[in-house]
Amino acid sequence: MRIIPALIGFIILIVAVLGAIGLSGEGEVSTNVPACVPPLACDAGVSHDTLDIPGIAVILEVKAEVSWSQSSAWIGVIENEVPPSCESLPSHLSCDEDELNFVAGGPDSSGSFSWSAEPGSYRFASGSDSTSSSLRTNSISYTWSAGLSSGLMFALFAIGIGLLAWGFKPDVHSK
């Protein structure tokens, strides 16, 4: 019996099982929806709170689903950094929507969207496509899940089982 290959195989199988189970999270943030007054720049309300996708997600497939309550509003996801011109208000940051770099969603989205997220910190931005919209709160719900890709998971299972089998195979050279 070879202890080291069997132990490594067992550890790899544990990693594969934990990867198949994956990680998940959910939350809700609120941000204000400023009115859009063309032809002037439209403002976006950006949340103070961040959505943090853990670094371990670099080896995982991460999916995020986002939905919101106001039908005349849009929601977008931006990286944690905001332009220096954003004004910090007690409930949110007020930013020019044209200065925001959207990772997902944005002024062209409505109702909900999903995106394949990468590790990092993100903020939600909210704005309106309506000039009649007054500043009001928009509730944003999100869920995220992360798990090993099926190819990586099956490869880890195969390697783990192979090492376990090799580890438990009798050593014909030992006495």
Secondary structure as UniProt FT lines:
FT   HELIX           3..21
FT   STRAND          23..33
FT   TURN            38..39
FT   STRAND          43..46
FT   STRAND          51..53
FT   HELIX           55..59
FT   STRAND          61..68
FT   TURN            71..72
FT   STRAND          73..79
FT   TURN            84..85
FT   STRAND          87..88
FT   STRAND          93..96
FT   HELIX           97..99
FT   STRAND          102..105
FT   TURN            107..108
FT   STRAND          112..116
FT   STRAND          120..128
FT   TURN            131..132
FT   STRAND          136..147
FT   HELIX           150..168
FT   TURN            172..173
//
